[in-house]
């Protein structure tokens, strides 16, 4: 568990620092705060990134559409780099497995039909009171 936190902390730090740099170059208002939030909320899978990039895009759109498109292009590039390079390397070092092995295991675990079937040990339905 501690290696996972170290890996997740690394991703948060990389996203936070790169966001601060890019938002500063784009002259987005409150770039320090927004970059910090991007890194901090990266701990929440998918939703954290969606929430913060929406907030940053709205703040950037208040100035100009080009700033907003720059922010969205940065995030699109970052997500692709994170998924293609950073996560497989961190997974390989923390779990000692190849990134592809982890991905296949996750896909097989979520797609197995046994996980979607209801449990055979369900409680009996409530009986209706008779009058």
MIRO-555550 format. One line per field, with one value per residue (C-alpha): x, y, z; residue in three letters. Coordinates in Angstrom, 3 decimals. Each point is the difference from the previous one (the first is absolute). Last residue first. Example, Ala and Ser with C-alpha at 12.3 -4.5 7.8 and 13.67 -1.06 7.14 Angstrom:
xx: (13.670 | -1.370)
yy: (-1.060 | -3.440)
zz: (7.140 | 0.660)
residuo: (SER | ALA)
***
This chain:
xx: (-55.586 | 3.199 | 3.293 | 2.163 | 3.197 | 3.274 | 2.103 | 2.635 | 3.510 | 2.501 | 2.483 | 0.218 | 1.703 | -1.071 | 1.992 | 2.192 | 3.300 | -0.390 | -0.280 | 3.639 | 0.463 | 1.294 | 2.605 | 1.082 | 0.587 | 1.925 | 2.155 | 0.693 | 1.062 | 2.250 | 1.690 | 0.428 | 1.713 | 2.552 | 0.034 | 2.154 | -3.012 | 1.679 | 2.673 | -2.100 | -3.024 | 2.069 | 1.424 | -3.400 | -1.604 | 2.587 | 0.349 | -3.230 | -2.630 | 1.887 | 1.167 | -3.558 | -1.454 | 2.658 | -0.626 | -3.752 | 0.622 | 2.303 | -2.458 | -2.815 | 2.066 | 1.083 | -3.629 | -1.031 | 2.804 | -1.013 | -3.621 | 0.961 | -0.016 | -3.140 | 0.738 | 3.106 | -2.100 | -2.507 | 2.765 | 1.612 | -3.282 | -0.753 | 3.570 | -0.416 | -3.269 | 0.964 | 3.374 | -1.468 | -2.829 | 2.349 | 1.637 | -0.010 | 3.652 | 0.362 | -1.893 | 3.238 | 1.975 | -2.702 | -0.779 | 3.629 | -0.057 | -3.202 | 1.410 | 3.248 | -1.737 | -2.377 | -0.713 | 1.321 | 3.075 | 0.569 | 3.597 | -1.255 | -2.659 | 2.696 | 2.430 | -2.664 | -1.490 | 3.429 | 0.628 | -3.394 | -0.087 | 3.488 | -0.724 | -3.293 | 1.596 | 2.810 | -2.505 | -1.867 | 3.217 | 0.931 | -3.529 | 0.183 | 3.366 | -1.553 | -2.832)
yy: (-10.658 | -1.512 | 1.878 | -0.172 | -1.962 | 1.798 | -1.449 | -2.496 | 1.317 | -0.438 | -2.841 | -0.705 | 3.378 | 1.925 | -0.445 | 2.897 | -1.220 | -3.469 | 1.418 | 1.150 | 3.357 | 1.998 | -2.555 | -0.630 | 3.701 | 0.462 | -3.050 | 1.167 | 3.439 | -1.441 | -2.323 | 2.840 | 2.121 | -2.731 | -1.293 | 0.876 | 1.520 | 3.307 | 0.236 | -1.389 | 2.024 | 3.193 | -0.681 | -0.943 | 3.105 | 2.480 | -0.964 | -0.656 | 1.036 | 3.023 | 1.106 | -0.233 | 1.848 | 2.720 | 0.568 | 0.375 | 2.252 | 2.286 | 0.152 | 0.941 | 2.765 | 1.361 | -0.087 | 2.032 | 2.479 | 0.361 | 0.561 | 3.063 | 1.513 | -1.489 | -3.165 | -0.589 | -0.072 | -2.341 | -2.273 | -0.115 | -1.001 | -2.635 | -1.301 | -0.222 | -1.919 | -2.379 | -0.759 | -0.753 | -2.054 | -2.326 | -1.550 | 2.205 | 0.476 | 2.385 | 2.470 | 1.243 | 0.415 | 1.903 | 1.971 | 1.153 | 1.004 | 1.983 | 1.774 | 0.921 | 0.956 | 2.435 | 1.681 | -1.839 | 1.688 | -2.811 | -0.403 | -0.034 | -2.590 | -2.154 | 0.245 | -0.429 | -2.953 | -1.661 | 0.372 | -1.326 | -2.854 | -1.208 | 0.310 | -1.874 | -2.747 | -0.359 | -0.094 | -2.780 | -1.994 | 0.581 | -0.856 | -3.230 | -0.809 | 0.502 | -2.411)
zz: (7.309 | -1.292 | 0.339 | -3.084 | 0.302 | -0.579 | -2.805 | 1.073 | 0.595 | -2.805 | 0.185 | -3.738 | -0.536 | -3.042 | -3.187 | -1.123 | 1.460 | -1.441 | -3.519 | 0.044 | -1.691 | 2.981 | 0.988 | -3.577 | -0.625 | 3.244 | -0.649 | -3.559 | 1.244 | 2.716 | -2.486 | -2.491 | 2.634 | 0.696 | 3.529 | 3.008 | 1.782 | 0.920 | -2.723 | -2.844 | 1.085 | 0.068 | -3.456 | -1.461 | 1.580 | -1.300 | -3.658 | -1.912 | 2.538 | 1.336 | -3.445 | -1.362 | 2.978 | -0.301 | -3.725 | 0.542 | 3.003 | -1.977 | -2.923 | 2.401 | 1.611 | -3.391 | -1.203 | 3.033 | -0.515 | -3.649 | 0.995 | 1.976 | 3.483 | 1.559 | -1.976 | 2.145 | 3.177 | -1.639 | -1.317 | 3.460 | 1.644 | -2.636 | 0.268 | 3.764 | 0.016 | -2.803 | 1.562 | 3.391 | -1.503 | -1.916 | 3.089 | 3.101 | 1.037 | -2.960 | 2.181 | 1.547 | -3.216 | -1.850 | 3.168 | 0.252 | -3.662 | 0.565 | 3.042 | -1.731 | -3.254 | 1.722 | -3.345 | -3.039 | -1.476 | -2.567 | 1.218 | 3.591 | -0.852 | -1.621 | 2.942 | 2.694 | -1.862 | -0.380 | 3.726 | 1.059 | -2.504 | 0.932 | 3.726 | -0.237 | -2.085 | 2.544 | 2.841 | -1.780 | -0.296 | 3.637 | 1.044 | -1.996 | 1.582 | 3.452 | -0.779)
residuo: (UNK | UNK | UNK | UNK | UNK | UNK | UNK | UNK | UNK | UNK | UNK | UNK | UNK | UNK | UNK | UNK | UNK | UNK | UNK | UNK | UNK | UNK | UNK | UNK | UNK | UNK | UNK | UNK | UNK | UNK | UNK | UNK | UNK | UNK | UNK | UNK | UNK | UNK | UNK | UNK | UNK | UNK | UNK | UNK | UNK | UNK | UNK | UNK | UNK | UNK | UNK | UNK | UNK | UNK | UNK | UNK | UNK | UNK | UNK | UNK | UNK | UNK | UNK | UNK | UNK | UNK | UNK | UNK | UNK | UNK | UNK | UNK | UNK | UNK | UNK | UNK | UNK | UNK | UNK | UNK | UNK | UNK | UNK | UNK | UNK | UNK | UNK | UNK | UNK | UNK | UNK | UNK | UNK | UNK | UNK | UNK | UNK | UNK | UNK | UNK | UNK | UNK | UNK | UNK | UNK | UNK | UNK | UNK | UNK | UNK | UNK | UNK | UNK | UNK | UNK | UNK | UNK | UNK | UNK | UNK | UNK | UNK | UNK | UNK | UNK | UNK | UNK | UNK | UNK | UNK | UNK)
***
